[in-house]
Amino acid sequence: MLFIARGIAAQGNPKTDQTKKEKLENVVLGKVSALWEVKAFMRRARASKPMLMISSEPDSTFKYYAVSMGASNFDIFRTTERFCVDPQTLKVYYWDVMADDAGFSNSAIIPITQWRLLRTTPGWQKPHTYKHGKLVALAK
C-alpha cells in the first residue's frame, strides 16, 4: 500500500497540474519502492501495514521530495527510514536524520550506495556528521 500526501496546485488548470503532480509523485514512490531494502521491509512488516509516504515536496529550502518509510498499525505512522528523490534526475538518496545537520541540509543526504556501506559501521547508530563525504562520530 502506498500513500501520497497531496496539495492543490495554486495556478493553472488544477486538474491538469494535479495529474502531472500525481504522475511525478507516483514515479518518486516507484523509485523508492524499487530499492531492495524497501522491498524487504515491506515483506517483514506486512502485519504492521508498511507504507511509503511523501512527507514533503521540493521547495526553495529543500530541493528533494522527502519519502518516509514506516509502519502504520493502530492508525499511527511510525517512520523507520527516510529517503529523498531529486525531482530533476529522479535519483534516490538516503536522508540521514541522525547526522548533525540542523534539519534540512544537503549534508545529511547521501547516495544509496554510500548508505549501504556506512550503515554497517560502528559509528552509524551514534551521533555523527559528515566531513568530506566520510562519516565522523561525534564525541558526547
HELIX and SHEET records of a PDB file:
HELIX    1   1 PRO A   14  SER A   33  1                                  20    
HELIX    2   2 TRP A   36  ARG A   44  1                                   9    
HELIX    3   3 ARG A   46  SER A   48  5                                   3    
HELIX    4   4 ASN A   73  ASP A   75  5                                   3    
HELIX    5   5 ASN A  106  ALA A  108  5                                   3    
HELIX    6   6 ILE A  112  LEU A  118  1                                   7    
HELIX    7   7 PRO A  122  GLN A  125  5                                   4    
SHEET    1   A 6 LEU A   2  ILE A   4  0                                        
SHEET    2   A 6 PRO A  50  SER A  56  1                                        
SHEET    3   A 6 TYR A  65  ALA A  71 -1                                        
SHEET    4   A 6 ARG A  78  VAL A  85 -1                                        
SHEET    5   A 6 VAL A  92  TRP A  95 -1                                        
SHEET    6   A 6 ILE A 109  PRO A 111 -1                                        
SHEET    1   B 2 HIS A 128  LYS A 131  0                                        
SHEET    2   B 2 LYS A 134  ALA A 137 -1                                        
END                                                                             
